[in-house]
């Protein structure tokens, strides 16, 4: 029985060796002909077999550095990484091409693609937005460097999408402070939102939430702070109504204003007595 098992294992190993020996890709890997490897690498790339293409390109690139074929093959290599969804690697290699080979005919395209990789890496707004900032900076640099490029319009659209994501994160973060009752932090975050995104589509809501947070902060303040913060609430209401008199939040803001005035009257009456 042991002899039969050993024979079976030997058969499987021999079969694996035979299959490997007959595998065309293995033959390419074993070849010492760099031009052959480069050609086959491009063939695998065109067939979207990016893992195989990447391996072959890596074996050839080191030997081609300084030759006329290096830039073109490196371009293929960066796109193979992109096709394999290795976006960090692709971003690095696209940027390397555009930075180190500015005279390469596709250098501008590579600069754009490096930025585009970071755009694809940009996560949902709840998560860390480091890659979003990188994408915005890289896209803006591309626009600055290539203002006549046909990709500028698309780059601007991407920047707008990414900024909208950052704006949403900023607003929702401020809301969180409000919801947990940290009204002072909410006001700081909301004012920073307006500073960072002055053209925000939610500017009326943000300004209204400042009024609301200010009022809640005043109402939980000690007597020596309450009067001052109610006055601040009224001032913030004035800022809101000057800009957003027709906002859907105006009626709620008006009620807060009226409550603030009423509370101030109570404080004045109490001080007189």
Secondary structure, DSSP 8 states (H G I E B T S, - for coil): -HHHHHHHHHHHHHHHHHHHHH-HHHHHHH---HHHHHHHHHHHHHTT-HHHHHHHHHHHHHHHTTSTTHHHHHHHHHHHHHHTT-HHHHHHHHHHHHHH-TTSTTHHHHHHHHHHHHHHH---TTS--HHHHHHHHHHHHHHHH-TT-TTHHHHHHHHHHHHHHHHHHHHHHHHHHHHTT-HHHHHHHHHHHHHH-TT-TTHHHHHHHHHHHHHHHHHTS-HHHHHHHHHHHHHHHHHHHHH-TTSTTHHHHHHHHHHHHHHHHHHHHHHH-
